[in-house]
Amino acid sequence: MELSQLVQNLMNGLAIGSVYAIFALGYTLVFSILGIINFAHGAVFTLGAYFTYTLVVGQFENNGLLKGINLFPDGSPLSGNPVVFGLATLIGAALAGLVAVVIERLAFRPMRARGADPLLALVSSLGVALVIVNLIQLLVGAEIYNFPSNAYGEFRPALTLNIGEKVVVIRTVQVIIFLVSLVMLALLGYVIGRTKIGKALRAVAENPGTASLLGISVDRFILITFFLSGFLGGLAGTLVGTAFGVAGPYFGVTYGLKGLAVIVLGGLGSIPGAVLGGLVIGLAEAFVPADYSAYKDVVAFALLFVILLVRPQGLLGKAAIQKV
């Protein structure tokens, strides 16, 4: 492989891998607290993209109950302004976080209060996901909606690097996605590792009963966990939407499955593992030859299968200790 192609693949892999990491962290946060996979996380990912699209473009022309709605008949005032678009992205992610809180109230808390089997909560979250994606399709249809090309501002559409006699072309949106992802990962690491909220979340994850005895409101911090999870999922949805378009109500399903592969690969409940797993899968997909690009979605699960054969607890997961 030529050096120029190597650099191109590395940039592609880091960009998409960082989004996988952000998205998978939403799964990891909930699993670390409740020990349950939230199957509605993919639907929240989709909602985040639609929320931001509505705030930025505000127009659905093709199908659905919102057909013909145009919030900005004179043109969107948000296009081309990176600061305002960033604010719209944060609002869209926050709305997705609030939806995740509602999901916790409807799908998880009732099961937890009854002491139900965790499998029932998992099935309940899957049901909520199906309701959400079908509601989206009812409202806006199943068409692909694209963000404005100047959503992040009036930047050049691509950057070029000269490596020897070869030219590497890197989409500007990929660079922005990678930088935004790094900032969010750093902020989350700071919140979890250095703040009182983060310490309380880690205490609840370690032992909810003991945390409650120490005066920590377990239910409150479970809600905070779901909000953070939904926020990260919604943000990841917007980042993917700006790069590839909002590809219908079910476009979060594929990313949801890859997110599951990421957290299992990295180690269930491990935040560093989710980051590492996301980057590994993103880079693995980027190095799939162009002739076989149709099969790159298989890479995540093939890699997962191989790693689990060698290390069942994942790359950074801890082996379960059986007490006798």
VEXFI-28056 format. One record per residue: x, y, z of N, C-alpha, C, O in turn. Coordinates in pm, whole numbers, plus 32768, in hexadecimal, padded with zeros to 4 digits. Layout:
<tigus>
XYZXYZXYZXYZ ...
</tigus>
This chain:
<tigus>
80547F8980008000800080008058807D800080B78087804E 803980DC7FA8808581577FA0806B81AE801B800381A3805B 80CD8204803C80C3825980B2804B82B680AA800882CE810F 802F82EA80337FBD834580247F3982FE80427EE183378083 7F2C828380147EB48236802F7EAA821380C47E3C821180FC 7F1C81F981027F1F81DB81917EEC825281E17E9B8242823C 7F1C82C981C07EF0834382067E5B835A81F07E12837E824D 7E2F834781747DA0835781557D4A82FA81A97CE6832581E3 7D6F827D81B07D23821B81FE7D26823B82937CC2822A82D9 7D99826882C47DA4828B83527D4482FC83757D0082F683DC 7D3F836483237CE683D5833E7C5483AA83387C0483D2838D 7C32835982D37BA8832782CA7B8482D483447B1882E2837D 7BE0827C836C7BC5822583DD7BB9827084617B62825184B2 7C1082D284767C0B832184F27B8A837284FA7B5083808566 7B5D83A984897AE483FA84897A6A83A684AE7A2083CB8509 7A558337846979DF82E6848679EF829A8509798D82838551 7A6B827385297A83822B85A77A67828186207A36824F8685 7A86830286187A6B835B868979D5836C869F79A8837A8710 7987836A863278F58370863F78C182EF867E786A82F286D4 78F7827E865178D181FE868F78EC82028725789C81D08775 795D823E874C7982824387D9791E8296882978F2826C8894 78FA830C87F578998361883B78158319884A77D8831A88B5 77E882DB87DD7768829587E0776C82208842770F820D8890 77D881D3883E77E2815D889477EC8183892777C48135897E 782281F98945782A822589D0779F82328A0E778E821F8A87 773C825489BB76B3825989EE768481D18A20764581C68A89 76A3816989D3768680E08A0076D180C18A81769980898AE0 775280E58A8377A880C18AF3777A81018B76777B80C08BDE 775181808B70772681C48BE976AE817E8C2976AC81688CA2 764C815C8BD675D4811A8C0B75F6808E8C3D75C780658CA7 764880458BF1766B7FBE8C1B76B97FBF8C9F76A57F688CF4 771180218CB0776280258D29770C803F8DA5773180158E13 769B80838D94764380A28E0575DD80338E1D75CA80068E8F 759A80068DB2752B7FA88DC0754D7F1A8D9775037EBD8DB6 75BD7F088D5075DE7E838D1F75817E548CB0756E7DDC8C9D 75467EB48C6774E47E978BFE750A7EE38B8075387F558B87 74F77EA58B0D75097EE88A8D74887F338A6A741C7EF98A6B 74967FB38A4B742380058A2374138000898C745880488943 73B87FAB895D73A67F9C88CC73648014888C735F801D8811 7330807088DC72F480EA88A3735F81528881733E81BC884B 73DC8135889F744781988888745681B987F47473822C87D1 74448157879C744C8172870D73DF81D186DF73F682248687 736681C5871972F8821F86F6731582AC872772F2830D86E4 735582B9879C737B833D87D073E4837C877573E283F5875D 7440832B874474A4835886E1745E8396866874848402863A 73F88352863673AC838485C47364840585E5736584638596 7326840A865B72DD84828684733984FB868C731385698664 73B384E786C07410855786CA742A85978643742F86128638 743C854385DC74538577855573D985C4852273E6862F84E8 7361858C853972E685CF850B72CC86508557729E86B1851C 72E8865285D872D586CC8627732D873D85F072FE87AC85DB 73AC871E85DA7407878585A773E087AF851B73E5882684FA 73B9874F84C8738E8771843F731587CF8442730D882D83F4 72B987B5849D7242880A84A97268889784D2723288F9849D 72C688A3852F72F08927855E733D897384F4733689EE84EE 7387892B84A173DD896D843E7394898483BA739B89F28383 734F891E8387730C892783057278894483147241899C82D1 723588F8836D71A88912838C714988F8831B70DF89378314 716B889D82C071158885824C711087F1822A717887B08219 709687BD821E707F873281F6701D873581816FA787538192 70508716810B7001872D80926FBB86B2805B6F5786C18014 6FE9863B80796FC185C6802C6F47857E80636EDE857D8023 6F54854180D86EE784EE810C6ED6850781A16F20855481DF 6E7184C281D96E5B84CC82696DFA853A828E6DD4858D823B 6DD18539830B6D71859B833B6DA8862983376D5C86898330 6E2D8637833C6E6B86BC83386E8E86E782AA6ED887488296 6E5986A082476E7386C481BB6E47875481A16DD9877D81C7 6E9F87A181616E80882B813F6EA1888F81AD6E9A89088196 6EC6885E82236EEB88B982906F6F88FD826E6FCE88BC8244 6F73898082816FEE89CB82696FFA8A3782D56FB48A9C82D3 70538A1E833470638A7C83A370AA8AFB837A709F8B6283BC 70F58AF3830A71428B6882DC71228B82824971738B6281F2 70AE8BBC822B70878BD2819D70E68C2F815270EF8C2780D8 712D8C86819A718A8CE1815872198CAD815872788CF6813C 72278C2C817872AC8BF0817F72DC8BE8820F72C28C41825F 73218B7D822E734E8B6882B773B78BD082DF741A8BE18298 73A18C14835074068C75837E747E8C3283BF74DF8C7583E2 74788BAD83D074E28B678416754E8B3183B975BC8B1283E5 752D8B268338758E8AED82DA76068B4982CA75F78BC382BF 767C8B0E82C976F48B5B82B2772E8B9D832E77978BDB8326 76EC8B90839F771D8BCB841B77488B5A847876F28B1B84B6 77C88B3F848477F48ACB84D377D18AD5856677B78A6F85A7 77CF8B4F859E77AE8B5F862C771D8B3B864576FD8AF186A2 76C58B6F85F176378B54860276188AC185E475C68A848627 765C8A89857F764889FB8562767789A585D77637894285FA 76E789CB861477168983868A76B0898A86FB769A89278741 767389FE870D760C8A0C8774759389B48754755C897387AD 756A89B286D474FA895C86AC751B88CA86C274C4887C86EA 759888A486A975C2881A86C075B987F48753758A87888775 75E4884F87AA75DD8836883A754D882E886A752C87DC88BF 74F6888488337469887F8858742A87FC882A73DF87BD8874 744A87D287AE74178753877B744586DE87D073F7868287EC 74C486E187FA74F88676885074B5867988D9749786108912 749D86F1890E745A86FD899073CB86C98989739C868889E6 738686E5891A72FE86B0890873018617890272AB85D4893A 736585E188BF7375854F88BB738E851A8947735D84AE896B 73DB8564899873F2853B8A22737385398A73735F84DF8AC5 731B859B8A5D729B859E8AA4724385298A7A71FB84F08ACD 7248850589FA71FD849089CC723184138A1271E283BC8A39 72B584098A2372EF83968A6972BE83908AFA72A783248B2F 72AF84058B39727A84098BC271EA83D48BC671C683898C20 719A83FB8B63711083CA8B5B710F83328B4770BD82EC8B82 716C83018AF4717682708ADE719582298B62715D81BF8B7E 71EE82648BB1720E82278C327191821E8C8A717981BA8CCD 714382898C8970C9828B8CDA706382248CAC702081E58CFD 705982138C286FF081BC8BF2701B812A8BE86FCB80CF8C02 709981138BC170C3808B8BA0711880478C0A711A7FCD8C13 715E80968C5B71BC805A8CB9719080658D4B719780038D96 716380DC8D74714380ED8E0170D280918E3070DE80568E9B 706380838DE46FF980298E13702B7F9A8E2670057F568E86 70817F6B8DCA70B87EE58DD671147ED98E5071137E758E97 71627F428E6571BF7F418ED671727F428F5B719A7F008FBA 71057F8E8F6070B77F988FDB70757F138FFF70617EF59075 70557EC48F9970157E428FB1707A7DD38FC570557D618FE1 70F97DF38FB671607D8C8FC1715A7D288F50717B7CB38F61 712F7D568EDA711F7CFD8E6771A77CD08E32720D7D0E8E4D 71A47C648DE8721D7C2F8DA972547C998D4872077CD58CFE 72D87CB08D4873147D148CED72F07CFC8C5B72EB7D5B8C0C 72D77C7F8C3672B37C628BAC72317CA88B8572217CD18B12 71D57CB78BE471557CF98BC7716B7D8E8BAB712A7DC78B54 71C77DCC8BF571E67E598BDB72257E698B5172097ECA8B0B 72797E0A8B2A72B77E0E8AA6724C7E068A3972507E5289D9 71EE7DAA8A4A71817D9C89E7712A7E1989E670FC7E45897D 71137E538A5C70C47ECD8A6671067F3F8A1A70C37F8A89D3 718B7F4D8A2871D17FB789DF71CC7FA0894971C67FFF88FB 71CF7F22891F71C37F038890713A7F2E885C712F7F6187ED 70D37F1888AC704D7F44888570447FDB88787006800D881B 7082802388D6708380B588CE70CB80E3884F709F8142880E 713980A0882C718380C487B3712C80B68737712D810C86DF 70E0804987307089803486BC701D80A086B46FFA80CD8648 6FE980C887276F848133872A6FC181B586F56F8381FB86A6 703A81D487227079825386FB709482588665707282BB8624 70D081EF862D70F381F3859E707681F585487074823584DF 700D81AF85736F9281B485246F4C823B85316F0C826884D2 6F59827B85A36F21830185B36F6B8364855B6F2D83BC851F 6FEF83568552703C83AD84F9700F839B84696FFD83FC8420 6FFE831C84406FD3830283B76F48833A839E6F2E836C8330 6EF1833483FF6E6A836C83F06E70840383DE6E23843C8391 6ECC844484246ED184D784216F1A850C83A66EED856D8368 6F8C84CF83816FE0850B83186FFD84AD82A4704484D48248 6FC8843382A76FE283D7823970688392824770AD839F82AC 708C834781E0710782F881E47172832C818671D382E6816A 716383A7815571C483DE80F772458408813D724A841881B7 72AD841880EC732D8449811E732A84E281207305852180BD 7350851B8190735885AC819D73EA85D381B3742F85998207 74188636816874A38660816F74B086E981B1746087448198 751586F7820475348778823D757187D281D175A887A08170 7567885781E175A888B18180763E88968178767D887581DD 767588A581037703888A80F0775B88EA814077CE88CC815F 7722895F8163776F89C281B1774289C58242774C8A2C8285 77118952827476DE894D82FD774989778362772A89BC83C3 77C5894D834C7831896E83A9787489F3838878D78A1783C7 783F8A398327787A8AB982FF78AF8AB3827178A98A4C822E 78E38B23824479158B2E81BB79A58AFC81B37A028B49819B 79B48A7A81C77A388A3E81BC7A4889FC813279E689E380EC 7AC489E181107ADC899380987AA1890880AB7AAD88CF8118 7A6188D080467A24884B80567A8787DD80737A62877680AC 7B0587F1804D7B6B878980637BF387C880777C1088348042 7C46878380C37CD187AC80D77D2B874D808A7D0A86D88079 7D9B877F805D7DF7872A80107E7F872780537EB1878D8083 7EB886B180557F40869D80897F958662801A7F6E86017FD9 8008869C8006806586687FA180C8860B7FE4811986368036 80C1858B7FC0811E85287FF5816B84EE7F7F8138849A7F35 81E6851D7F70823284F67EF981EF852E7E7D81D385A57E74 81D684D77E20819284FF7DA680FC84EA7DAE80B485087D4F 80CC84B67E1D803F84987E2E7FFA85077E7D8039854B7ECE 7F7A85187E637F29857B7EAA7EBD85327EF97E7084E47EC1 7EB8854C7F7A7E5285117FD07DE385787FE57DFD85E88011 7D6985517FC57CF785AA7FD47CA78581804F7C7A850F805A 7C9785DD80AC7C4F85C381287BD9862281317BEB869C812B 7B6285EB813E7AEB8640814A7AF4869381C97B1686608234 7AD5871481BD7ADA876D82307A7D873E829F7A9D874A8315 7A0A8709827979AA86DD82DD79E4866B833179C2865E83A7 7A3A861882F67A7885AB83427AD685E283AD7ADA85B0841D 7B20864983897B7B868783EA7B2C86C5845D7B5186B684D1 7ABF8709843B7A6C874984A17A2E86E084FD7A2C86F18577 79FC867484C279C1860885117A2785CE85727A0885B685E7 7AA085B885427B08857F85977B2B85DD860A7B3985B1867C 7B39865E85EE7B5B86BF86567AEB86CE86BC7B0586D38735 7A6E86D4868C79FD86DE86E879F58662874179DB866C87B9 7A0D85EE87057A0A857287527A75857187BE7A5B8547882F 7AED859F879C7B5985A487FF7B34860088737B4C85DE88E7 7AFA867388547AD186D188BE7A69869289197A72869E8993 7A06864E88DE799D8611892F79D3859F898479AA859089F7 7A2E8550894D7A6A84E4899B7ABB851B8A0F7AB884E48A7D 7B03858989F67B5085C78A627AF585FF8ACE7B1085F08B45 7A8786408AA57A2886788B0679E7860A8B5979D986178BD2 79C1859E8B17798385308B6179E684F28BC379C384D28C34 7A6484E28B977AC984AE8BF17ADD85068C6B7AEF84D58CDA 7AD9858A8C557AE685E78CC57A6E85DC8D237A8085D88D9D 79F585D88CEC797C85D08D3F797C85518D93795F85548E0A 799C84E18D53799984618D9A7A0B84568E0079F8841F8E6C 7A80848B8DDD7AF484768E327B0F84E18E997B4F84C58EFF 7ADF855E8E817B0A85CC8ED77A9986168F1F7AB686638F7B 7A1D86028EFB79B0864E8F39796585FB8F9F797185808FA2 791886408FF578C885FA905A785F85A29018784285349048 782585D38FAA77C185828F63780085018F3177C684968F3E 7877850D8EF778BC84978EC578DD84348F3378CD83BB8F22 790A84678FA5792A840E901578AD83C9904878B18352906A 783C8412904D77BF83D590797791836B901577608301903D 77A183878F94777C83248F2E77CF82A68F3C779B82378F30 785082B68F5678A782418F67788281F38FE5788C81788FE9 7858823C904D782D81F890C877AF81A690B177A4813590E0 774F81E0906776D38198904976F2811F8FF276B880B49006 774D812E8F92777180BE8F3B77B3804E8F8B779E7FD88F6F 780380748FEE784B8010903D77ED7FC2909877F37F47909E 7796800A90E0773A7FC8913E76C98027915F76D8807D91B5 76558019911C75E58075913475B7807691C5759480E091FA 75B78002920675897FFB929075E1804C92ED75AE809A933E 7662803B92E276BF8086933576BA811B931576C1816F936F 76AD813D929476A281C9926D7628820A92AC762E827D92D9 75B981C192B0754081F592EE7554820D93837524827193B9 759A81B393C775B581C39456760E823C94727608827794DE 76608261941076B782D4941F7672835893FC76B183C193FC 75F0835193DF75A283CA93C5759783F093337566845C9313 75C3839A92D875B983B5924875308388921775088316922F 74EA83E191D2746883BE9199747D8369911C749E839E90B1 746B82E791297487828C90BA742E82AA9042745E82AF8FD1 73AC82BD905A735082D88FEA737683598FA1736D835F8F27 739F83BE8FEC73C6843C8FAD743D84278F517440845B8EE2 74A083DC8F7F751883CB8F2E750283688EBC754B836A8E59 749F83128EC9747A82C08E56743F83188DE8745B83048D72 73ED837B8E0F73B783D98DAD7426842A8D6B742484418CF2 748884558DBB74F9849F8D82754584478D1F757084768CB6 755583C98D427599836B8CE87550835F8C63758E83628BF9 74CC83518C69747F83468BED748583C78B9C748983C38B21 748584398BE1748F84B78B96751584C08B4F751A84E28AD8 758284A18B95760584A48B56760C84418AE2764584608A79 75D383CB8AF675D183668A8D758783998A1275B8838E89A2 751083D18A2874C1840689B97504847B897574FE848988FB 754584D189C5758C8544898D75FB8514892E7608854888BF 764984B4895B76B584808907767E843D888976B5844E881C 761183F0889975D483B08826759E841487C275B284058749 755A847D87F4752484E5879B7591853287557585855386DF 75FE854F879D766E8596875F76AD854186F176CB85738685 76C084C0870D76F8846686A7769D8461862C76CE845D85BB 761A8460864175BC845F85D175CC84D8857875C984CD84FD 75DC854E85B675EE85C78568767285C5851B767685EC84A7 76DD8598855C775F85938518775A8538849E778D855A8434 771B84C484AE770E8469843D76B384A683D276CE8499835B 764884E883FD75EA8526839F762B8591834A760D859D82D3 768585E0838676C7864883377727860E82D07741864B8269 775C859882ED77BD855A829177798508822477A4850B81B1 770F84BF824876D2846081EB763E847781D27601842F8182 760284D98215757384EF8209752584A082717556843D82A6 74AD84CE828C7454848982EA74058424829873A184458258 743383A8829A74038342823C738882F8826C7386827D826F 73228341829372A4830182B7729C82DC834A730082E18391 722482B88379720F829A840772608225843B727E821E84B2 728581C883E272CA815084107362815A840273A880F68414 739681D183E2742681D783CC747581C8844D74EE81B18449 743381D484BF747681BB853E74848128855F74D0810385B9 743C80D1851574428041853274CD800A851975047FC2856D 7506802B84A5758D7FF9848475F3802A84E976487FDD8517 75EA80AA850C764980E0856D762F80A785F7768C80998647 75B18086861575938046869475D67FBE86A0760C7F9C8709 75D27F71863476137EEE863576AB7EFB864076EC7EAF8687 76E27F5E85FA77737F728603779A7FA4868E78047F8286C2 77427FF486C9775D8021875177657FAD87B277B87FAC880C 770C7F4C879F77117ED487F377947E8887DE77D27E58883D 77BD7E7F875F783C7E3B874278B17E858783790F7E4787B4 78A97F0A878479157F5B87BE79227F42885379917F2D8885 78B17F44889D78BC7F37892F78E37EAA895779287E9789BC 78B97E45890A78E37DBC892A79767DAA890779C07D698952 79A07DE388977A2D7DDA88707A877E1E88D67AEE7DE888FE 7A5F7E9689017AB17EE189607AA97EAC89ED7B067EBD8A3C 7A397E6C8A0F7A247E3B8A9779A77E7A8AD279A17EF48AE1 79447E2A8AF378C57E5E8B2678DC7EB28BA4791D7E878C03 78A57F2B8BA178AF7F838C15792F7FD38C1D794080218C7A 798B7FC28BBE7A0B80098BC17A0580838B6579F380758AEC 7A1580FA8B9E7A1481748B4D7A8E817B8AF27A7E81968A7B 7B0881658B257B7B81618AC97B6C80F38A5F7B98810289EE 7B2D80838A867B1880178A277ABC803F89B67AD280188943 7A53808E89D579F880BC896D7A408117890A7A28810F8891 7A97816E893D7AE481C788E47B428175888D7B4881898813 7B8B811988CB7BE880C7887E7B9F807088197BC9806587A6 7B31803388437AE47FDE87E87AAF802A87717AB27FF88700 7A7F80A687897A4C80F8871A7AB9811786B57AA3810E863D 7B2D813D86E67B9C815E868B7BCD80E386407BED80EB85C9 7BD3807086847C017FF686417BA27FCF85D17BCF7FAE8563 7B1F7FD385EC7ABF7FAC85857ABD801385137AB57FED849E 7AC5809385367AC980F984CD7B4180E984717B3480F383F7 7BB680D084AB7C2E80BD845A7C27803C84097C5480388396 7BEF7FD284457BE27F5483FC7B897F6483827BA87F2E8317 7B1C7FAD83907AC37FC4831E7B07801882B37AF58000823B 7B56807A82DE7B9680D4827E7BFB808B82267C1480B481B5 7C33801E82597C997FD7820D7C5F7F6481B97CAB7F17817E 7BDC7F5981B47B9E7EF8815A7BB37F2880CA7B937F9A80AB 7BE87ED580717BFF7EFF7FE67B7F7F307FA47B117F007FC1 7B8F7F907F4A7B1B7FCD7F087AC57F667EC07A4B7F747EBB 7B047EFF7E8A7AB87E987E417A597E4A7E9D79FA7E0C7E70 7A767E4E7F207A257E037F7F79DF7E5F7FE379B97E358050 79CD7EDE7FBD79937F40801879037F1C804178D47F4680AA 78BE7ECE7FEC78367EA7800E78327E4B808777C97E3A80C6 78A47E1180A978A97DB3811878EB7DED819579087DA581F4 79047E708195794D7EA8820578FE7EA3828879397EA482F4 78787E9E827F78297E9382FA783F7E0E833F78257E0083B7 786F7DAB82F478897D27832E79077D2B838479197CD983DE 79607D8B836779E27D9083A979D37D9B84407A1A7D57848B 79777DF0846D79677E0784FC79497D84854579827D6A85AF 78F17D34850C78C87CBA8551792C7C49853D793B7BF48595 79727C4784CC79DB7BE584B97A4E7BFF851A7A847BA38556 7A727C8085297ADB7CA585877AB17C8586157B017C568666 7A337CA0863579FE7C8286BA7A097BED86D77A327BC58744 79E47B9C867679E87B0A86877A767ADA86A37A8C7A8986FD 7AD67B0E86577B607AE286687B967B0C86F17BD57ABC8736 7B7E7B8987187BB07BBC87987B757B6E880D7BBB7B4D886C 7AF37B5188057AB27B0B88747AE27A7B88827AE07A4288EF 7B0E7A4088137B4779BA881E7BC879BC88707BE5795E88BB 7C147A2888617C947A3388A67C837A7089327CC37A458991 7C2D7AD5893C7C1B7B1F89B97B867B3789CF7B537B9F89A5 7B3F7ADB8A0D7AAC7AE58A1A7A7A7B628A617A0A7B8E8A48 7ACB7B9D8AB97A9E7C148B027AB37C958AB37A977D018AE6 7AE57C8B8A397AFD7D0289E97B8A7D3889FE7BD47D068A52 7BAF7D9E89B07C377DD189B27C5E7E098A3B7CCB7DED8A6D 7C057E598A767C267E998AF67BC67E6F8B657BC47EAC8BD0 7B757E0A8B4B7B177DDB8BB17B5C7D868C197BCA7D538C04 7B197D798C8B7B4F7D278CF77B087C9F8CF87A8E7C988CEA 7B557C378D097B1A7BB18D0F7AC27BA58D897AE47BD68DF5 7A4F7B648D7879F27B528DE67A2D7AF18E4C7A637A888E2A 7A217B188ECC7A537AC38F3979DF7A768F75797E7AB18FA6 79E979F58F71797F79A18FA9799F7981903B7A087948905A 794379A690917954798B911F791D7901914378AF78DB9118 796978B691907940783191B7793D7827924F791D77BD9285 
</tigus>
